Amino acid sequence: MGLRSQMWKVVDWRDDTNDTLVHRFAMPNEKWEIMSGSKLTVRESQVAVFVNKGQIADVFGPGQYTLGTGNLPLLSGMRSLLYQGREVVIKSDVYFINTKQFTDQRWGTQNPVLMRDSDFGMIRLKAYGTYAFKVSDAGKLLKELFGTNSTFTTSDINNHLKSLIVSQLSDTIAESKVGVLDMAANLQEFGEKVTKHVQDKFNELGLAITTFIIENVSLPEAVEKALDERTQLGILGDKMGTYTQKKAADALGDAAKNQGTVGTFMGVGMGQMFGGANATTFSNIANAKDAVEEKKEAPKSFCTQCGTQIAAGAKFCPECGSKQAASKNKCPQCGTEVAPGKKFCHNCGTKL
């Protein structure tokens, strides 16, 4: 094979993927070489990096270049330009770095994050969301993460980035001392605080975080239940007494429909409040009944002179002032004392 058949004149990369961070330019045949005078095309959102023996030499931004000793000064200093006859061979690996934004990257806490909250004390919470990033320093990315692979995708780094995010999220929560209730109500503002902490770690890798979104912060089920109850109590406000009476009445209604339910609940000790409410209700009903019976059984007295109802045992009528004598007249049916000379009992209507 002749020398010119080994020349490779065009160096470029068309990205047809959505997740490739780094692509190493490869020759179709191992015998081919990049020659001086070859055209290098770097498209928008790309950077081309020439690497010689593991060391980064020259970096090219977007544009079209004719390769030669004039624009490859570092490669020339490394003696990576070899001569084969009249041709200059560029002995270097070429890597294309994608500098576009990689969006819709998911993050989340695999395990709950422990934090101290001013309202709930020590609690565990989970969070998840999305983020976007891009390459800000191609050299750092190659040194810190890439190595010598032929390609490098977002899936190769995603787990590492998620770990950094969750770690910084925990630190931000601890430093901010923001309560869970305030945090949940201001996710955007809290996300901005996390972004500032995360960016420092991303800079060390040659990356920039462009968007960070907290979609949700969730609490343990028991805490969420307590929060719901607290919200309900806040809505009720000064109507708590009415609410308690209603719940007791509802419980009585349910018990009437299903006999034995109240006894079952009491037997297994399910709810002292339920038992207390019912005990109060039953007590009120019993007292009311006793009061009615006592009222029915209370004897009635009337003035022997004018027939006005007077207090039992009164010695004088408050209406006419007549002195009252011990009355012997009683209704044979209900036993109620009646005034002398009356033909009918004023209490039950029995004819005397």
C-alpha positions as CSV (number, residue, x, y, z in Angstrom):
1,M,0.0,0.0,0.0
2,G,1.5,3.4,-1.0
3,L,2.1,6.2,1.3
4,R,-0.7,8.5,0.0
5,S,-3.3,5.8,0.5
6,Q,-2.6,6.0,4.2
7,M,-3.4,9.7,4.4
8,W,-6.5,10.8,6.2
9,K,-7.5,14.3,5.2
10,V,-10.7,15.0,7.1
11,V,-11.1,14.9,10.9
12,D,-14.6,15.5,12.2
13,W,-17.4,13.9,14.3
14,R,-21.1,14.0,13.6
15,D,-22.9,13.2,16.9
16,D,-26.1,11.1,16.3
17,T,-26.6,10.4,20.0
18,N,-28.1,12.3,22.9
19,D,-25.8,11.1,25.7
20,T,-22.2,11.0,24.4
21,L,-19.9,13.2,26.3
22,V,-16.5,12.2,24.7
23,H,-15.8,10.5,21.4
24,R,-12.3,9.4,20.3
25,F,-11.7,9.8,16.6
26,A,-10.8,6.5,15.1
27,M,-9.3,5.7,11.7
28,P,-11.1,3.2,9.4
29,N,-7.8,1.3,9.2
30,E,-5.0,1.1,11.7
31,K,-2.5,1.8,8.9
32,W,-4.0,5.2,8.1
33,E,-2.5,8.4,9.7
34,I,-3.5,12.0,10.1
35,M,-1.3,14.0,7.8
36,S,-0.2,17.6,7.8
37,G,-2.7,19.6,5.7
38,S,-5.7,17.6,6.9
39,K,-8.9,19.4,7.5
40,L,-10.2,19.5,11.1
41,T,-13.9,20.4,11.5
42,V,-15.2,21.2,15.0
43,R,-18.9,21.9,15.0
44,E,-20.8,24.1,17.4
45,S,-21.1,22.6,20.9
46,Q,-17.9,20.6,20.3
47,V,-14.3,20.9,21.3
48,A,-11.5,18.8,19.7
49,V,-8.6,17.8,22.0
50,F,-5.3,16.4,20.7
51,V,-3.7,14.0,23.2
52,N,-0.1,12.7,22.9
53,K,1.0,9.8,25.1
54,G,-1.7,10.6,27.7
55,Q,-0.9,14.3,27.8
56,I,-3.3,17.0,26.5
57,A,-1.6,19.0,23.8
58,D,-3.7,21.2,21.6
59,V,-7.4,22.2,22.0
60,F,-9.6,23.5,19.2
61,G,-12.9,25.2,19.6
62,P,-15.7,25.4,16.9
63,G,-14.4,26.1,13.4
64,Q,-12.5,24.6,10.5
65,Y,-8.8,24.2,10.6
66,T,-6.0,23.1,8.3
67,L,-3.6,21.1,10.4
68,G,0.1,21.9,10.2
69,T,3.1,22.9,12.3
70,G,1.7,26.4,12.5
71,N,-1.4,25.6,14.5
72,L,0.0,22.6,16.4
73,P,2.7,24.2,18.5
74,L,2.4,21.9,21.5
75,L,2.4,18.7,19.4
76,S,5.5,20.0,17.6
77,G,7.2,20.6,21.0
78,M,6.3,17.0,22.0
79,R,7.9,15.7,18.8
80,S,4.7,14.0,17.9
81,L,5.0,15.3,14.3
82,L,6.9,12.6,12.3
83,Y,8.1,12.8,8.7
84,Q,7.4,10.1,6.2
85,G,9.1,11.2,3.0
86,R,7.7,14.7,2.4
87,E,4.6,14.1,4.5
88,V,4.2,15.2,8.1
89,V,2.4,12.6,10.2
90,I,0.5,13.7,13.3
91,K,1.0,11.0,15.8
92,S,-1.8,12.0,18.3
93,D,-5.2,10.8,19.5
94,V,-8.0,13.2,18.8
95,Y,-11.0,13.4,21.2
96,F,-14.2,15.3,20.5
97,I,-15.9,16.7,23.6
98,N,-19.6,17.5,23.5
99,T,-20.2,20.8,25.2
100,K,-24.0,20.9,24.8
101,Q,-26.4,20.7,27.7
102,F,-27.4,17.3,28.8
103,T,-30.9,17.8,30.1
104,D,-33.5,15.7,32.0
105,Q,-31.0,13.9,34.2
106,R,-32.7,12.3,37.1
107,W,-31.5,12.4,40.7
108,G,-33.0,11.1,44.0
109,T,-32.2,9.9,47.5
110,Q,-32.0,6.1,47.6
111,N,-32.0,6.3,51.4
112,P,-33.7,8.9,53.6
113,V,-31.7,11.9,54.7
114,L,-31.7,12.5,58.4
115,M,-32.2,16.1,59.5
116,R,-33.2,18.1,62.6
117,D,-36.4,20.0,62.1
118,S,-37.7,22.8,64.4
119,D,-41.3,21.5,64.2
120,F,-40.9,17.7,64.2
121,G,-37.5,17.1,65.7
122,M,-35.3,14.5,64.1
123,I,-36.9,13.2,60.9
124,R,-36.0,11.4,57.8
125,L,-36.9,12.7,54.4
126,K,-36.6,11.8,50.7
127,A,-36.3,14.0,47.7
128,Y,-36.0,13.7,43.9
129,G,-35.9,15.8,40.8
130,T,-34.0,16.6,37.6
131,Y,-30.9,18.5,36.6
132,A,-28.9,19.5,33.5
133,F,-25.2,19.9,33.0
134,K,-22.6,20.5,30.4
135,V,-18.8,20.3,29.9
136,S,-17.1,23.6,31.0
137,D,-13.5,22.4,30.9
138,A,-12.6,19.7,28.4
139,G,-9.1,19.3,29.8
140,K,-10.3,18.6,33.4
141,L,-12.9,16.2,32.1
142,L,-10.4,14.1,30.3
143,K,-7.9,14.1,33.2
144,E,-10.4,13.5,36.0
145,L,-13.0,11.1,34.5
146,F,-12.5,9.9,30.9
147,G,-9.3,7.9,30.8
148,T,-8.6,6.1,27.5
149,N,-12.0,4.8,26.6
150,S,-13.2,5.2,23.0
151,T,-16.5,6.8,24.2
152,F,-17.9,8.3,27.4
153,T,-21.6,8.8,27.9
154,T,-23.8,10.3,30.6
155,S,-24.7,6.9,31.9
156,D,-21.0,6.4,32.8
157,I,-21.0,9.3,35.1
158,N,-24.6,9.7,36.1
159,N,-24.3,7.6,39.3
160,H,-21.3,9.6,40.4
161,L,-23.0,12.9,39.8
162,K,-26.2,11.8,41.7
163,S,-24.0,10.9,44.7
164,L,-22.5,14.4,44.6
165,I,-25.9,16.0,44.4
166,V,-27.4,14.0,47.3
167,S,-24.3,14.6,49.4
168,Q,-24.5,18.4,48.9
169,L,-28.2,18.3,49.4
170,S,-27.7,16.8,52.9
171,D,-25.1,19.5,53.7
172,T,-27.3,22.3,52.5
173,I,-30.2,21.1,54.6
174,A,-28.0,20.9,57.7
175,E,-26.5,24.4,57.1
176,S,-29.6,26.2,56.1
177,K,-31.7,25.0,59.2
178,V,-34.8,25.5,57.1
179,G,-37.8,23.6,58.4
180,V,-39.5,21.0,56.3
181,L,-42.7,23.0,56.0
182,D,-40.8,26.0,54.8
183,M,-38.6,23.9,52.5
184,A,-41.6,22.2,50.9
185,A,-43.2,25.6,50.3
186,N,-40.1,27.1,48.7
187,L,-38.6,24.3,46.6
188,Q,-37.2,26.7,44.0
189,E,-35.4,28.9,46.5
190,F,-34.0,25.9,48.3
191,G,-32.9,24.4,44.9
192,E,-30.9,27.5,44.2
193,K,-29.0,27.0,47.5
194,V,-28.2,23.4,46.6
195,T,-27.0,24.4,43.1
196,K,-24.4,26.7,44.6
197,H,-23.0,23.9,46.7
198,V,-23.1,21.3,43.9
199,Q,-21.4,23.6,41.4
200,D,-18.2,23.6,43.4
201,K,-18.0,19.8,43.1
202,F,-18.9,19.9,39.4
203,N,-16.1,22.4,38.7
204,E,-13.5,19.9,39.9
205,L,-14.7,17.6,37.2
206,G,-14.7,20.2,34.4
207,L,-18.5,20.3,34.5
208,A,-21.1,23.0,35.1
209,I,-24.6,22.3,36.5
210,T,-27.0,24.5,34.4
211,T,-30.3,23.5,36.0
212,F,-31.3,21.9,39.3
213,I,-34.9,21.2,40.1
214,I,-36.3,19.7,43.3
215,E,-39.6,18.1,42.3
216,N,-40.7,16.8,45.6
217,V,-39.6,16.4,49.3
218,S,-41.5,13.6,51.0
219,L,-41.7,12.8,54.7
220,P,-42.1,9.4,56.4
221,E,-45.7,8.2,56.4
222,A,-46.2,8.7,60.1
223,V,-45.0,12.3,59.9
224,E,-47.2,13.0,56.9
225,K,-50.2,11.6,58.9
226,A,-49.4,13.8,61.9
227,L,-49.0,16.8,59.6
228,D,-52.5,16.1,58.0
229,E,-54.0,15.9,61.5
230,R,-52.3,19.1,62.5
231,T,-53.6,20.9,59.4
232,Q,-57.1,19.6,60.2
233,L,-57.0,20.9,63.7
234,G,-55.8,24.2,62.5
235,I,-58.8,24.4,60.2
236,L,-61.2,23.6,63.0
237,G,-59.8,26.2,65.3
238,D,-62.3,27.2,68.0
239,K,-64.9,24.6,66.7
240,M,-63.1,21.7,68.4
241,G,-65.9,21.2,70.9
242,T,-68.5,21.0,68.2
243,Y,-66.3,18.6,66.2
244,T,-65.9,16.3,69.3
245,Q,-69.6,16.2,69.9
246,K,-70.3,15.4,66.3
247,K,-67.8,12.6,66.3
248,A,-69.4,11.2,69.5
249,A,-72.8,11.4,67.9
250,D,-71.6,9.7,64.8
251,A,-70.0,6.9,66.9
252,L,-73.3,6.4,68.7
253,G,-75.2,6.2,65.4
254,D,-72.7,3.6,64.1
255,A,-73.0,1.6,67.3
256,A,-76.8,1.7,67.0
257,K,-76.6,0.2,63.5
258,N,-74.1,-2.4,64.5
259,Q,-74.8,-3.7,68.0
260,G,-71.7,-4.8,69.9
261,T,-69.3,-2.5,68.1
262,V,-68.9,-0.1,71.0
263,G,-68.2,-3.0,73.4
264,T,-65.7,-4.5,71.0
265,F,-63.8,-1.2,70.7
266,M,-63.8,-0.8,74.5
267,G,-62.6,-4.4,75.0
268,V,-59.5,-4.1,72.8
269,G,-58.7,-0.6,74.1
270,M,-59.0,1.2,70.7
271,G,-59.2,4.8,71.6
272,Q,-59.5,6.4,75.0
273,M,-61.0,9.5,73.4
274,F,-63.7,7.4,71.8
275,G,-64.5,5.8,75.2
276,G,-64.4,9.1,77.0
277,A,-66.6,10.8,74.5
278,N,-69.2,8.0,74.7
279,A,-69.0,7.9,78.5
280,T,-69.7,11.6,78.6
281,T,-72.6,11.3,76.2
282,F,-74.2,8.4,78.0
283,S,-73.8,10.2,81.3
284,N,-75.5,13.3,79.9
285,I,-78.4,11.2,78.6
286,A,-78.8,9.4,82.0
287,N,-78.7,12.7,83.9
288,A,-81.3,14.1,81.6
289,K,-83.5,11.1,82.1
290,D,-83.2,11.2,85.8
291,A,-84.0,14.9,85.8
292,V,-87.2,14.2,83.8
293,E,-88.2,11.4,86.1
294,E,-87.5,13.6,89.2
295,K,-89.5,16.4,87.7
296,K,-92.4,14.1,87.0
297,E,-92.4,12.7,90.6
298,A,-92.1,16.1,92.3
299,P,-95.5,16.8,94.1
300,K,-97.5,19.8,93.2
301,S,-99.3,22.0,95.8
302,F,-102.1,24.6,95.3
303,C,-103.5,27.4,97.5
304,T,-106.5,26.2,99.4
305,Q,-108.1,29.5,98.9
306,C,-107.5,30.7,95.3
307,G,-106.1,27.5,93.7
308,T,-102.8,29.1,92.7
309,Q,-99.9,26.6,92.4
310,I,-97.5,27.1,95.3
311,A,-94.3,25.5,96.4
312,A,-94.7,22.2,98.3
313,G,-94.9,22.8,102.1
314,A,-95.5,26.6,101.7
315,K,-97.3,28.1,104.7
316,F,-98.8,31.1,102.8
317,C,-100.0,31.7,99.3
318,P,-97.8,34.2,97.4
319,E,-100.8,35.3,95.4
320,C,-103.6,35.9,98.0
321,G,-101.6,35.6,101.2
322,S,-103.9,33.0,102.7
323,K,-102.5,30.7,105.3
324,Q,-102.2,27.2,104.1
325,A,-103.5,24.3,106.1
326,A,-102.3,20.8,105.7
327,S,-104.3,19.5,102.7
328,K,-105.8,16.1,103.0
329,N,-107.2,16.1,99.4
330,K,-105.2,13.9,97.0
331,C,-106.1,12.5,93.6
332,P,-106.8,8.8,94.0
333,Q,-105.3,8.2,90.5
334,C,-102.0,10.0,90.6
335,G,-101.8,11.1,94.3
336,T,-101.5,14.8,93.5
337,E,-102.8,17.1,96.2
338,V,-105.8,19.2,94.9
339,A,-107.5,22.2,96.4
340,P,-110.6,21.6,98.4
341,G,-113.8,21.8,96.4
342,K,-112.2,20.9,93.1
343,K,-114.2,18.4,91.0
344,F,-111.3,17.2,88.8
345,C,-107.6,16.6,89.4
346,H,-105.6,19.3,87.7
347,N,-102.7,16.9,87.0
348,C,-104.3,13.9,85.4
349,G,-107.9,15.0,85.0
350,T,-109.5,12.3,87.1
351,K,-112.9,13.1,88.4
352,L,-113.0,13.5,92.1
